[in-house]
């Protein structure tokens, strides 16, 4: 079976996030009041061939730990999606 997996990587608490700070400073000028605590990370989608969801998740965790995240400054969270097609990003054609 093939599983759709989402790996989210973000900076550990306490690690400075200059990109998040820049976004946060720009929000009021764009009319977005009351939005704060902005942290920027990255999302990586994978398709993993595995016999079951638990194995797919374990394989994705191994990929995240060894390649996608720097464990010194980042944490990763792995989710096996429900099999439905992921939503298209904003601005992408259907």
PDB file of N, CA, C and O in Angstrom:
ATOM      1  N   UNK A   1       0.839  -1.187   0.000  1.00  0.00           N
ATOM      2  CA  UNK A   1       0.000   0.000   0.000  1.00  0.00           C
ATOM      3  C   UNK A   1       0.879   1.245   0.000  1.00  0.00           C
ATOM      4  O   UNK A   1       2.026   1.222   0.447  1.00  0.00           O
ATOM      5  N   UNK A   2       0.319   2.311  -0.505  1.00  0.00           N
ATOM      6  CA  UNK A   2       1.022   3.591  -0.501  1.00  0.00           C
ATOM      7  C   UNK A   2       0.283   4.543   0.428  1.00  0.00           C
ATOM      8  O   UNK A   2      -0.935   4.695   0.338  1.00  0.00           O
ATOM      9  N   UNK A   3       1.026   5.176   1.315  1.00  0.00           N
ATOM     10  CA  UNK A   3       0.460   6.099   2.292  1.00  0.00           C
ATOM     11  C   UNK A   3       0.977   7.503   2.049  1.00  0.00           C
ATOM     12  O   UNK A   3       2.160   7.704   1.775  1.00  0.00           O
ATOM     13  N   UNK A   4       0.082   8.468   2.152  1.00  0.00           N
ATOM     14  CA  UNK A   4       0.443   9.874   2.087  1.00  0.00           C
ATOM     15  C   UNK A   4       0.843  10.300   3.499  1.00  0.00           C
ATOM     16  O   UNK A   4       0.082  10.110   4.447  1.00  0.00           O
ATOM     17  N   UNK A   5       2.033  10.871   3.635  1.00  0.00           N
ATOM     18  CA  UNK A   5       2.566  11.244   4.941  1.00  0.00           C
ATOM     19  C   UNK A   5       2.952  12.718   4.914  1.00  0.00           C
ATOM     20  O   UNK A   5       3.507  13.212   3.933  1.00  0.00           O
ATOM     21  N   UNK A   6       2.651  13.407   6.000  1.00  0.00           N
ATOM     22  CA  UNK A   6       3.017  14.807   6.152  1.00  0.00           C
ATOM     23  C   UNK A   6       4.046  14.917   7.270  1.00  0.00           C
ATOM     24  O   UNK A   6       3.810  14.462   8.389  1.00  0.00           O
ATOM     25  N   UNK A   7       5.184  15.521   6.960  1.00  0.00           N
ATOM     26  CA  UNK A   7       6.212  15.795   7.960  1.00  0.00           C
ATOM     27  C   UNK A   7       6.268  17.311   8.133  1.00  0.00           C
ATOM     28  O   UNK A   7       6.514  18.043   7.175  1.00  0.00           O
ATOM     29  N   UNK A   8       6.039  17.772   9.354  1.00  0.00           N
ATOM     30  CA  UNK A   8       6.138  19.196   9.667  1.00  0.00           C
ATOM     31  C   UNK A   8       7.396  19.408  10.503  1.00  0.00           C
ATOM     32  O   UNK A   8       7.605  18.742  11.517  1.00  0.00           O
ATOM     33  N   UNK A   9       8.220  20.340  10.063  1.00  0.00           N
ATOM     34  CA  UNK A   9       9.472  20.648  10.752  1.00  0.00           C
ATOM     35  C   UNK A   9       9.413  22.096  11.197  1.00  0.00           C
ATOM     36  O   UNK A   9       9.098  22.984  10.404  1.00  0.00           O
ATOM     37  N   UNK A  10       9.712  22.333  12.456  1.00  0.00           N
ATOM     38  CA  UNK A  10       9.729  23.707  12.971  1.00  0.00           C
ATOM     39  C   UNK A  10      10.846  23.847  13.989  1.00  0.00           C
ATOM     40  O   UNK A  10      11.370  22.866  14.519  1.00  0.00           O
ATOM     41  N   UNK A  11      11.190  25.096  14.241  1.00  0.00           N
ATOM     42  CA  UNK A  11      12.254  25.372  15.198  1.00  0.00           C
ATOM     43  C   UNK A  11      11.807  25.003  16.613  1.00  0.00           C
ATOM     44  O   UNK A  11      10.635  25.134  16.963  1.00  0.00           O
ATOM     45  N   UNK A  12      12.749  24.547  17.403  1.00  0.00           N
ATOM     46  CA  UNK A  12      12.458  24.231  18.806  1.00  0.00           C
ATOM     47  C   UNK A  12      12.078  25.510  19.544  1.00  0.00           C
ATOM     48  O   UNK A  12      12.522  26.596  19.170  1.00  0.00           O
ATOM     49  N   UNK A  13      11.261  25.392  20.586  1.00  0.00           N
ATOM     50  CA  UNK A  13      10.963  26.570  21.414  1.00  0.00           C
ATOM     51  C   UNK A  13      12.271  27.163  21.943  1.00  0.00           C
ATOM     52  O   UNK A  13      13.183  26.437  22.340  1.00  0.00           O
ATOM     53  N   UNK A  14      12.340  28.467  21.940  1.00  0.00           N
ATOM     54  CA  UNK A  14      13.533  29.148  22.438  1.00  0.00           C
ATOM     55  C   UNK A  14      14.565  29.455  21.366  1.00  0.00           C
ATOM     56  O   UNK A  14      15.488  30.235  21.603  1.00  0.00           O
ATOM     57  N   UNK A  15      14.420  28.851  20.187  1.00  0.00           N
ATOM     58  CA  UNK A  15      15.333  29.136  19.078  1.00  0.00           C
ATOM     59  C   UNK A  15      14.768  30.338  18.320  1.00  0.00           C
ATOM     60  O   UNK A  15      13.594  30.348  17.949  1.00  0.00           O
ATOM     61  N   UNK A  16      15.605  31.347  18.093  1.00  0.00           N
ATOM     62  CA  UNK A  16      15.159  32.556  17.394  1.00  0.00           C
ATOM     63  C   UNK A  16      14.647  32.204  16.005  1.00  0.00           C
ATOM     64  O   UNK A  16      15.219  31.368  15.304  1.00  0.00           O
ATOM     65  N   UNK A  17      13.556  32.862  15.624  1.00  0.00           N
ATOM     66  CA  UNK A  17      12.935  32.631  14.324  1.00  0.00           C
ATOM     67  C   UNK A  17      12.827  33.971  13.593  1.00  0.00           C
ATOM     68  O   UNK A  17      11.768  34.599  13.609  1.00  0.00           O
ATOM     69  N   UNK A  18      13.916  34.415  12.952  1.00  0.00           N
ATOM     70  CA  UNK A  18      13.886  35.722  12.298  1.00  0.00           C
ATOM     71  C   UNK A  18      12.856  35.798  11.174  1.00  0.00           C
ATOM     72  O   UNK A  18      12.270  36.858  10.953  1.00  0.00           O
ATOM     73  N   UNK A  19      12.629  34.715  10.472  1.00  0.00           N
ATOM     74  CA  UNK A  19      11.635  34.734   9.395  1.00  0.00           C
ATOM     75  C   UNK A  19      10.234  34.916   9.982  1.00  0.00           C
ATOM     76  O   UNK A  19       9.433  35.682   9.446  1.00  0.00           O
ATOM     77  N   UNK A  20       9.936  34.221  11.071  1.00  0.00           N
ATOM     78  CA  UNK A  20       8.653  34.395  11.741  1.00  0.00           C
ATOM     79  C   UNK A  20       8.478  35.810  12.269  1.00  0.00           C
ATOM     80  O   UNK A  20       7.389  36.378  12.185  1.00  0.00           O
ATOM     81  N   UNK A  21       9.551  36.383  12.816  1.00  0.00           N
ATOM     82  CA  UNK A  21       9.491  37.749  13.345  1.00  0.00           C
ATOM     83  C   UNK A  21       9.219  38.752  12.225  1.00  0.00           C
ATOM     84  O   UNK A  21       8.469  39.709  12.419  1.00  0.00           O
ATOM     85  N   UNK A  22       9.818  38.541  11.065  1.00  0.00           N
ATOM     86  CA  UNK A  22       9.584  39.427   9.929  1.00  0.00           C
ATOM     87  C   UNK A  22       8.129  39.367   9.478  1.00  0.00           C
ATOM     88  O   UNK A  22       7.511  40.398   9.212  1.00  0.00           O
ATOM     89  N   UNK A  23       7.591  38.165   9.393  1.00  0.00           N
ATOM     90  CA  UNK A  23       6.186  38.008   9.015  1.00  0.00           C
ATOM     91  C   UNK A  23       5.292  38.692  10.043  1.00  0.00           C
ATOM     92  O   UNK A  23       4.356  39.406   9.682  1.00  0.00           O
ATOM     93  N   UNK A  24       5.581  38.473  11.323  1.00  0.00           N
ATOM     94  CA  UNK A  24       4.760  39.064  12.386  1.00  0.00           C
ATOM     95  C   UNK A  24       4.774  40.585  12.328  1.00  0.00           C
ATOM     96  O   UNK A  24       3.737  41.220  12.521  1.00  0.00           O
ATOM     97  N   UNK A  25       5.938  41.178  12.064  1.00  0.00           N
ATOM     98  CA  UNK A  25       6.021  42.637  11.967  1.00  0.00           C
ATOM     99  C   UNK A  25       5.244  43.172  10.772  1.00  0.00           C
ATOM    100  O   UNK A  25       4.729  44.289  10.830  1.00  0.00           O
ATOM    101  N   UNK A  26       5.147  42.403   9.689  1.00  0.00           N
ATOM    102  CA  UNK A  26       4.468  42.860   8.476  1.00  0.00           C
ATOM    103  C   UNK A  26       2.949  42.757   8.571  1.00  0.00           C
ATOM    104  O   UNK A  26       2.245  43.456   7.843  1.00  0.00           O
ATOM    105  N   UNK A  27       2.440  41.920   9.433  1.00  0.00           N
ATOM    106  CA  UNK A  27       0.994  41.670   9.480  1.00  0.00           C
ATOM    107  C   UNK A  27       0.142  42.917   9.716  1.00  0.00           C
ATOM    108  O   UNK A  27      -0.822  43.120   8.977  1.00  0.00           O
ATOM    109  N   UNK A  28       0.447  43.768  10.713  1.00  0.00           N
ATOM    110  CA  UNK A  28      -0.406  44.942  10.926  1.00  0.00           C
ATOM    111  C   UNK A  28      -0.463  45.876   9.712  1.00  0.00           C
ATOM    112  O   UNK A  28      -1.512  46.453   9.426  1.00  0.00           O
ATOM    113  N   UNK A  29       0.646  46.025   9.006  1.00  0.00           N
ATOM    114  CA  UNK A  29       0.667  46.887   7.825  1.00  0.00           C
ATOM    115  C   UNK A  29      -0.226  46.334   6.708  1.00  0.00           C
ATOM    116  O   UNK A  29      -0.656  47.073   5.823  1.00  0.00           O
ATOM    117  N   UNK A  30      -0.493  45.046   6.760  1.00  0.00           N
ATOM    118  CA  UNK A  30      -1.354  44.413   5.753  1.00  0.00           C
ATOM    119  C   UNK A  30      -2.794  44.270   6.237  1.00  0.00           C
ATOM    120  O   UNK A  30      -3.627  43.654   5.572  1.00  0.00           O
ATOM    121  N   UNK A  31      -3.076  44.849   7.406  1.00  0.00           N
ATOM    122  CA  UNK A  31      -4.437  44.827   7.921  1.00  0.00           C
ATOM    123  C   UNK A  31      -4.776  43.625   8.779  1.00  0.00           C
ATOM    124  O   UNK A  31      -5.951  43.394   9.062  1.00  0.00           O
ATOM    125  N   UNK A  32      -3.803  42.864   9.197  1.00  0.00           N
ATOM    126  CA  UNK A  32      -4.032  41.684  10.024  1.00  0.00           C
ATOM    127  C   UNK A  32      -3.671  41.998  11.473  1.00  0.00           C
ATOM    128  O   UNK A  32      -2.554  41.732  11.916  1.00  0.00           O
ATOM    129  N   UNK A  33      -4.618  42.562  12.198  1.00  0.00           N
ATOM    130  CA  UNK A  33      -4.402  42.893  13.603  1.00  0.00           C
ATOM    131  C   UNK A  33      -4.727  41.668  14.464  1.00  0.00           C
ATOM    132  O   UNK A  33      -5.539  40.831  14.072  1.00  0.00           O
ATOM    133  N   UNK A  34      -4.105  41.568  15.609  1.00  0.00           N
ATOM    134  CA  UNK A  34      -4.422  40.504  16.548  1.00  0.00           C
ATOM    135  C   UNK A  34      -3.839  39.151  16.183  1.00  0.00           C
ATOM    136  O   UNK A  34      -4.273  38.129  16.714  1.00  0.00           O
ATOM    137  N   UNK A  35      -2.867  39.127  15.290  1.00  0.00           N
ATOM    138  CA  UNK A  35      -2.201  37.873  14.929  1.00  0.00           C
ATOM    139  C   UNK A  35      -0.775  37.961  15.443  1.00  0.00           C
ATOM    140  O   UNK A  35      -0.068  38.930  15.165  1.00  0.00           O
ATOM    141  N   UNK A  36      -0.355  36.959  16.188  1.00  0.00           N
ATOM    142  CA  UNK A  36       0.990  37.009  16.745  1.00  0.00           C
ATOM    143  C   UNK A  36       1.567  35.624  16.954  1.00  0.00           C
ATOM    144  O   UNK A  36       1.001  34.618  16.526  1.00  0.00           O
ATOM    145  N   UNK A  37       2.704  35.600  17.620  1.00  0.00           N
ATOM    146  CA  UNK A  37       3.433  34.365  17.912  1.00  0.00           C
ATOM    147  C   UNK A  37       3.673  33.569  16.628  1.00  0.00           C
ATOM    148  O   UNK A  37       3.455  32.357  16.596  1.00  0.00           O
ATOM    149  N   UNK A  38       4.117  34.246  15.580  1.00  0.00           N
ATOM    150  CA  UNK A  38       4.329  33.615  14.280  1.00  0.00           C
ATOM    151  C   UNK A  38       5.633  32.831  14.314  1.00  0.00           C
ATOM    152  O   UNK A  38       6.679  33.354  14.699  1.00  0.00           O
ATOM    153  N   UNK A  39       5.557  31.576  13.909  1.00  0.00           N
ATOM    154  CA  UNK A  39       6.733  30.714  13.766  1.00  0.00           C
ATOM    155  C   UNK A  39       6.663  30.116  12.367  1.00  0.00           C
ATOM    156  O   UNK A  39       5.612  29.631  11.949  1.00  0.00           O
ATOM    157  N   UNK A  40       7.759  30.149  11.657  1.00  0.00           N
ATOM    158  CA  UNK A  40       7.808  29.628  10.297  1.00  0.00           C
ATOM    159  C   UNK A  40       8.512  28.281  10.322  1.00  0.00           C
ATOM    160  O   UNK A  40       9.531  28.111  10.992  1.00  0.00           O
ATOM    161  N   UNK A  41       7.970  27.342   9.597  1.00  0.00           N
ATOM    162  CA  UNK A  41       8.566  26.014   9.483  1.00  0.00           C
ATOM    163  C   UNK A  41       8.440  25.533   8.051  1.00  0.00           C
ATOM    164  O   UNK A  41       8.286  26.322   7.119  1.00  0.00           O
ATOM    165  N   UNK A  42       8.509  24.241   7.901  1.00  0.00           N
ATOM    166  CA  UNK A  42       8.334  23.678   6.561  1.00  0.00           C
ATOM    167  C   UNK A  42       7.500  22.409   6.662  1.00  0.00           C
ATOM    168  O   UNK A  42       7.513  21.707   7.674  1.00  0.00           O
ATOM    169  N   UNK A  43       6.780  22.140   5.591  1.00  0.00           N
ATOM    170  CA  UNK A  43       5.957  20.941   5.506  1.00  0.00           C
ATOM    171  C   UNK A  43       6.429  20.141   4.299  1.00  0.00           C
ATOM    172  O   UNK A  43       6.594  20.680   3.204  1.00  0.00           O
ATOM    173  N   UNK A  44       6.641  18.862   4.514  1.00  0.00           N
ATOM    174  CA  UNK A  44       7.106  17.979   3.461  1.00  0.00           C
ATOM    175  C   UNK A  44       6.102  16.839   3.343  1.00  0.00           C
ATOM    176  O   UNK A  44       5.798  16.170   4.330  1.00  0.00           O
ATOM    177  N   UNK A  45       5.590  16.619   2.143  1.00  0.00           N
ATOM    178  CA  UNK A  45       4.661  15.508   1.903  1.00  0.00           C
ATOM    179  C   UNK A  45       5.427  14.388   1.217  1.00  0.00           C
ATOM    180  O   UNK A  45       6.210  14.616   0.294  1.00  0.00           O
ATOM    181  N   UNK A  46       5.183  13.180   1.688  1.00  0.00           N
ATOM    182  CA  UNK A  46       5.835  11.994   1.143  1.00  0.00           C
ATOM    183  C   UNK A  46       4.787  10.952   0.814  1.00  0.00           C
ATOM    184  O   UNK A  46       3.723  10.915   1.431  1.00  0.00           O
ATOM    185  N   UNK A  47       5.083  10.113  -0.149  1.00  0.00           N
ATOM    186  CA  UNK A  47       4.302   8.897  -0.372  1.00  0.00           C
ATOM    187  C   UNK A  47       5.205   7.743   0.024  1.00  0.00           C
ATOM    188  O   UNK A  47       6.311   7.603  -0.497  1.00  0.00           O
ATOM    189  N   UNK A  48       4.738   6.932   0.932  1.00  0.00           N
ATOM    190  CA  UNK A  48       5.544   5.848   1.479  1.00  0.00           C
ATOM    191  C   UNK A  48       4.862   4.516   1.189  1.00  0.00           C
ATOM    192  O   UNK A  48       3.695   4.321   1.532  1.00  0.00           O
ATOM    193  N   UNK A  49       5.588   3.607   0.562  1.00  0.00           N
ATOM    194  CA  UNK A  49       5.085   2.255   0.362  1.00  0.00           C
ATOM    195  C   UNK A  49       5.369   1.456   1.622  1.00  0.00           C
ATOM    196  O   UNK A  49       6.516   1.359   2.059  1.00  0.00           O
ATOM    197  N   UNK A  50       4.326   0.888   2.202  1.00  0.00           N
ATOM    198  CA  UNK A  50       4.464   0.115   3.436  1.00  0.00           C
ATOM    199  C   UNK A  50       3.255  -0.799   3.574  1.00  0.00           C
ATOM    200  O   UNK A  50       2.209  -0.546   2.976  1.00  0.00           O
ATOM    201  N   UNK A  51       3.397  -1.862   4.362  1.00  0.00           N
ATOM    202  CA  UNK A  51       2.271  -2.783   4.529  1.00  0.00           C
ATOM    203  C   UNK A  51       1.130  -2.222   5.369  1.00  0.00           C
ATOM    204  O   UNK A  51      -0.010  -2.670   5.248  1.00  0.00           O
ATOM    205  N   UNK A  52       1.434  -1.231   6.230  1.00  0.00           N
ATOM    206  CA  UNK A  52       0.403  -0.641   7.084  1.00  0.00           C
ATOM    207  C   UNK A  52       0.812   0.771   7.487  1.00  0.00           C
ATOM    208  O   UNK A  52       1.950   1.186   7.268  1.00  0.00           O
ATOM    209  N   UNK A  53      -0.136   1.509   8.083  1.00  0.00           N
ATOM    210  CA  UNK A  53       0.098   2.910   8.449  1.00  0.00           C
ATOM    211  C   UNK A  53       1.198   3.058   9.491  1.00  0.00           C
ATOM    212  O   UNK A  53       1.983   4.004   9.433  1.00  0.00           O
ATOM    213  N   UNK A  54       1.263   2.140  10.434  1.00  0.00           N
ATOM    214  CA  UNK A  54       2.292   2.232  11.481  1.00  0.00           C
ATOM    215  C   UNK A  54       3.695   2.118  10.883  1.00  0.00           C
ATOM    216  O   UNK A  54       4.604   2.845  11.284  1.00  0.00           O
ATOM    217  N   UNK A  55       3.867   1.215   9.933  1.00  0.00           N
ATOM    218  CA  UNK A  55       5.168   1.063   9.282  1.00  0.00           C
ATOM    219  C   UNK A  55       5.491   2.283   8.434  1.00  0.00           C
ATOM    220  O   UNK A  55       6.633   2.744   8.414  1.00  0.00           O
ATOM    221  N   UNK A  56       4.484   2.810   7.730  1.00  0.00           N
ATOM    222  CA  UNK A  56       4.695   4.023   6.930  1.00  0.00           C
ATOM    223  C   UNK A  56       5.139   5.173   7.824  1.00  0.00           C
ATOM    224  O   UNK A  56       6.061   5.915   7.487  1.00  0.00           O
ATOM    225  N   UNK A  57       4.474   5.311   8.964  1.00  0.00           N
ATOM    226  CA  UNK A  57       4.836   6.381   9.902  1.00  0.00           C
ATOM    227  C   UNK A  57       6.258   6.185  10.417  1.00  0.00           C
ATOM    228  O   UNK A  57       7.025   7.146  10.480  1.00  0.00           O
ATOM    229  N   UNK A  58       6.618   4.977  10.779  1.00  0.00           N
ATOM    230  CA  UNK A  58       7.964   4.703  11.291  1.00  0.00           C
ATOM    231  C   UNK A  58       9.024   5.031  10.244  1.00  0.00           C
ATOM    232  O   UNK A  58      10.074   5.587  10.567  1.00  0.00           O
ATOM    233  N   UNK A  59       8.745   4.685   8.991  1.00  0.00           N
ATOM    234  CA  UNK A  59       9.704   5.006   7.920  1.00  0.00           C
ATOM    235  C   UNK A  59       9.835   6.519   7.740  1.00  0.00           C
ATOM    236  O   UNK A  59      10.939   7.031   7.552  1.00  0.00           O
ATOM    237  N   UNK A  60       8.719   7.228   7.799  1.00  0.00           N
ATOM    238  CA  UNK A  60       8.753   8.681   7.651  1.00  0.00           C
ATOM    239  C   UNK A  60       9.469   9.338   8.828  1.00  0.00           C
ATOM    240  O   UNK A  60      10.191  10.318   8.643  1.00  0.00           O
ATOM    241  N   UNK A  61       9.278   8.811  10.033  1.00  0.00           N
ATOM    242  CA  UNK A  61       9.998   9.336  11.203  1.00  0.00           C
ATOM    243  C   UNK A  61      11.498   9.164  10.998  1.00  0.00           C
ATOM    244  O   UNK A  61      12.272  10.071  11.307  1.00  0.00           O
ATOM    245  N   UNK A  62      11.918   8.013  10.481  1.00  0.00           N
ATOM    246  CA  UNK A  62      13.343   7.785  10.228  1.00  0.00           C
ATOM    247  C   UNK A  62      13.881   8.773   9.204  1.00  0.00           C
ATOM    248  O   UNK A  62      14.985   9.293   9.368  1.00  0.00           O
ATOM    249  N   UNK A  63      13.112   9.040   8.145  1.00  0.00           N
ATOM    250  CA  UNK A  63      13.530  10.017   7.132  1.00  0.00           C
ATOM    251  C   UNK A  63      13.641  11.406   7.765  1.00  0.00           C
ATOM    252  O   UNK A  63      14.612  12.126   7.533  1.00  0.00           O
ATOM    253  N   UNK A  64      12.645  11.771   8.557  1.00  0.00           N
ATOM    254  CA  UNK A  64      12.658  13.087   9.204  1.00  0.00           C
ATOM    255  C   UNK A  64      13.855  13.229  10.133  1.00  0.00           C
ATOM    256  O   UNK A  64      14.546  14.248  10.121  1.00  0.00           O
ATOM    257  N   UNK A  65      14.092  12.205  10.932  1.00  0.00           N
ATOM    258  CA  UNK A  65      15.186  12.269  11.909  1.00  0.00           C
ATOM    259  C   UNK A  65      16.561  12.301  11.247  1.00  0.00           C
ATOM    260  O   UNK A  65      17.469  12.969  11.744  1.00  0.00           O
ATOM    261  N   UNK A  66      16.726  11.591  10.137  1.00  0.00           N
ATOM    262  CA  UNK A  66      18.039  11.493   9.517  1.00  0.00           C
ATOM    263  C   UNK A  66      18.303  12.530   8.440  1.00  0.00           C
ATOM    264  O   UNK A  66      19.459  12.818   8.130  1.00  0.00           O
ATOM    265  N   UNK A  67      17.226  13.107   7.855  1.00  0.00           N
ATOM    266  CA  UNK A  67      17.450  13.975   6.702  1.00  0.00           C
ATOM    267  C   UNK A  67      16.716  15.314   6.757  1.00  0.00           C
ATOM    268  O   UNK A  67      17.298  16.344   6.418  1.00  0.00           O
ATOM    269  N   UNK A  68      15.472  15.320   7.170  1.00  0.00           N
ATOM    270  CA  UNK A  68      14.642  16.510   6.999  1.00  0.00           C
ATOM    271  C   UNK A  68      14.762  17.540   8.116  1.00  0.00           C
ATOM    272  O   UNK A  68      14.537  18.727   7.879  1.00  0.00           O
ATOM    273  N   UNK A  69      15.112  17.112   9.325  1.00  0.00           N
ATOM    274  CA  UNK A  69      15.182  18.035  10.460  1.00  0.00           C
ATOM    275  C   UNK A  69      16.570  18.002  11.085  1.00  0.00           C
ATOM    276  O   UNK A  69      17.214  16.956  11.158  1.00  0.00           O
ATOM    277  N   UNK A  70      17.008  19.159  11.528  1.00  0.00           N
ATOM    278  CA  UNK A  70      18.250  19.259  12.298  1.00  0.00           C
ATOM    279  C   UNK A  70      17.863  19.113  13.763  1.00  0.00           C
ATOM    280  O   UNK A  70      17.290  20.041  14.333  1.00  0.00           O
ATOM    281  N   UNK A  71      18.156  17.980  14.391  1.00  0.00           N
ATOM    282  CA  UNK A  71      17.662  17.723  15.747  1.00  0.00           C
ATOM    283  C   UNK A  71      18.200  18.688  16.806  1.00  0.00           C
ATOM    284  O   UNK A  71      17.653  18.759  17.907  1.00  0.00           O
ATOM    285  N   UNK A  72      19.242  19.416  16.493  1.00  0.00           N
ATOM    286  CA  UNK A  72      19.785  20.373  17.453  1.00  0.00           C
ATOM    287  C   UNK A  72      18.847  21.570  17.614  1.00  0.00           C
ATOM    288  O   UNK A  72      18.667  22.076  18.721  1.00  0.00           O
ATOM    289  N   UNK A  73      18.255  22.017  16.511  1.00  0.00           N
ATOM    290  CA  UNK A  73      17.432  23.230  16.568  1.00  0.00           C
ATOM    291  C   UNK A  73      15.989  23.026  16.116  1.00  0.00           C
ATOM    292  O   UNK A  73      15.168  23.934  16.252  1.00  0.00           O
ATOM    293  N   UNK A  74      15.666  21.843  15.578  1.00  0.00           N
ATOM    294  CA  UNK A  74      14.327  21.632  15.029  1.00  0.00           C
ATOM    295  C   UNK A  74      13.659  20.392  15.622  1.00  0.00           C
ATOM    296  O   UNK A  74      14.319  19.466  16.094  1.00  0.00           O
ATOM    297  N   UNK A  75      12.338  20.409  15.579  1.00  0.00           N
ATOM    298  CA  UNK A  75      11.541  19.238  15.928  1.00  0.00           C
ATOM    299  C   UNK A  75      10.697  18.892  14.706  1.00  0.00           C
ATOM    300  O   UNK A  75      10.379  19.758  13.891  1.00  0.00           O
ATOM    301  N   UNK A  76      10.340  17.623  14.591  1.00  0.00           N
ATOM    302  CA  UNK A  76       9.490  17.215  13.478  1.00  0.00           C
ATOM    303  C   UNK A  76       8.289  16.457  14.017  1.00  0.00           C
ATOM    304  O   UNK A  76       8.345  15.805  15.060  1.00  0.00           O
ATOM    305  N   UNK A  77       7.205  16.566  13.270  1.00  0.00           N
ATOM    306  CA  UNK A  77       5.971  15.861  13.606  1.00  0.00           C
ATOM    307  C   UNK A  77       5.515  15.145  12.346  1.00  0.00           C
ATOM    308  O   UNK A  77       5.420  15.749  11.277  1.00  0.00           O
ATOM    309  N   UNK A  78       5.235  13.852  12.476  1.00  0.00           N
ATOM    310  CA  UNK A  78       4.866  13.033  11.327  1.00  0.00           C
ATOM    311  C   UNK A  78       3.412  12.607  11.469  1.00  0.00           C
ATOM    312  O   UNK A  78       2.996  12.123  12.521  1.00  0.00           O
ATOM    313  N   UNK A  79       2.638  12.794  10.389  1.00  0.00           N
ATOM    314  CA  UNK A  79       1.235  12.386  10.365  1.00  0.00           C
ATOM    315  C   UNK A  79       0.980  11.563   9.112  1.00  0.00           C
ATOM    316  O   UNK A  79       1.346  11.967   8.008  1.00  0.00           O
ATOM    317  N   UNK A  80       0.355  10.415   9.288  1.00  0.00           N
ATOM    318  CA  UNK A  80      -0.107   9.640   8.151  1.00  0.00           C
ATOM    319  C   UNK A  80      -1.502  10.161   7.824  1.00  0.00           C
ATOM    320  O   UNK A  80      -2.396  10.129   8.669  1.00  0.00           O
ATOM    321  N   UNK A  81      -1.686  10.638   6.602  1.00  0.00           N
ATOM    322  CA  UNK A  81      -2.955  11.232   6.208  1.00  0.00           C
ATOM    323  C   UNK A  81      -3.967  10.138   5.907  1.00  0.00           C
ATOM    324  O   UNK A  81      -3.603   8.972   5.753  1.00  0.00           O
ATOM    325  N   UNK A  82      -5.222  10.510   5.824  1.00  0.00           N
ATOM    326  CA  UNK A  82      -6.297   9.531   5.721  1.00  0.00           C
ATOM    327  C   UNK A  82      -6.465   8.898   4.352  1.00  0.00           C
ATOM    328  O   UNK A  82      -7.404   8.128   4.152  1.00  0.00           O
ATOM    329  N   UNK A  83      -5.609   9.189   3.425  1.00  0.00           N
ATOM    330  CA  UNK A  83      -5.708   8.589   2.104  1.00  0.00           C
ATOM    331  C   UNK A  83      -6.417   9.469   1.096  1.00  0.00           C
ATOM    332  O   UNK A  83      -6.326   9.223  -0.107  1.00  0.00           O
ATOM    333  N   UNK A  84      -7.120  10.487   1.560  1.00  0.00           N
ATOM    334  CA  UNK A  84      -7.773  11.418   0.640  1.00  0.00           C
ATOM    335  C   UNK A  84      -6.705  12.264  -0.032  1.00  0.00           C
ATOM    336  O   UNK A  84      -5.634  12.479   0.537  1.00  0.00           O
ATOM    337  N   UNK A  85      -6.982  12.738  -1.220  1.00  0.00           N
ATOM    338  CA  UNK A  85      -6.032  13.609  -1.901  1.00  0.00           C
ATOM    339  C   UNK A  85      -5.830  14.865  -1.084  1.00  0.00           C
ATOM    340  O   UNK A  85      -6.797  15.450  -0.595  1.00  0.00           O
ATOM    341  N   UNK A  86      -4.565  15.295  -0.926  1.00  0.00           N
ATOM    342  CA  UNK A  86      -4.321  16.526  -0.165  1.00  0.00           C
ATOM    343  C   UNK A  86      -4.890  17.719  -0.913  1.00  0.00           C
ATOM    344  O   UNK A  86      -4.968  17.700  -2.141  1.00  0.00           O
ATOM    345  N   UNK A  87      -5.286  18.752  -0.191  1.00  0.00           N
ATOM    346  CA  UNK A  87      -5.809  19.950  -0.852  1.00  0.00           C
ATOM    347  C   UNK A  87      -4.738  20.616  -1.687  1.00  0.00           C
ATOM    348  O   UNK A  87      -3.552  20.569  -1.358  1.00  0.00           O
ATOM    349  N   UNK A  88      -5.163  21.232  -2.761  1.00  0.00           N
ATOM    350  CA  UNK A  88      -4.237  21.982  -3.607  1.00  0.00           C
ATOM    351  C   UNK A  88      -3.814  23.244  -2.881  1.00  0.00           C
ATOM    352  O   UNK A  88      -4.630  23.851  -2.188  1.00  0.00           O
ATOM    353  N   UNK A  89      -2.544  23.664  -3.019  1.00  0.00           N
ATOM    354  CA  UNK A  89      -2.125  24.922  -2.405  1.00  0.00           C
ATOM    355  C   UNK A  89      -2.873  26.096  -3.020  1.00  0.00           C
ATOM    356  O   UNK A  89      -3.354  26.019  -4.150  1.00  0.00           O
ATOM    357  N   UNK A  90      -2.965  27.183  -2.261  1.00  0.00           N
ATOM    358  CA  UNK A  90      -3.619  28.390  -2.780  1.00  0.00           C
ATOM    359  C   UNK A  90      -2.913  28.841  -4.036  1.00  0.00           C
ATOM    360  O   UNK A  90      -1.685  28.849  -4.109  1.00  0.00           O
ATOM    361  N   UNK A  91      -3.703  29.217  -5.025  1.00  0.00           N
ATOM    362  CA  UNK A  91      -3.137  29.729  -6.271  1.00  0.00           C
ATOM    363  C   UNK A  91      -2.799  28.673  -7.288  1.00  0.00           C
ATOM    364  O   UNK A  91      -2.406  29.007  -8.406  1.00  0.00           O
ATOM    365  N   UNK A  92      -2.938  27.390  -6.937  1.00  0.00           N
ATOM    366  CA  UNK A  92      -2.643  26.330  -7.893  1.00  0.00           C
ATOM    367  C   UNK A  92      -3.883  26.002  -8.700  1.00  0.00           C
ATOM    368  O   UNK A  92      -4.996  26.041  -8.174  1.00  0.00           O
ATOM    369  N   UNK A  93      -3.706  25.686  -9.949  1.00  0.00           N
ATOM    370  CA  UNK A  93      -4.866  25.289 -10.744  1.00  0.00           C
ATOM    371  C   UNK A  93      -5.395  23.942 -10.278  1.00  0.00           C
ATOM    372  O   UNK A  93      -4.620  23.125  -9.781  1.00  0.00           O
ATOM    373  N   UNK A  94      -6.686  23.687 -10.422  1.00  0.00           N
ATOM    374  CA  UNK A  94      -7.250  22.413  -9.975  1.00  0.00           C
ATOM    375  C   UNK A  94      -6.766  21.242 -10.797  1.00  0.00           C
ATOM    376  O   UNK A  94      -7.155  20.104 -10.539  1.00  0.00           O
TER     377      UNK A  94
END
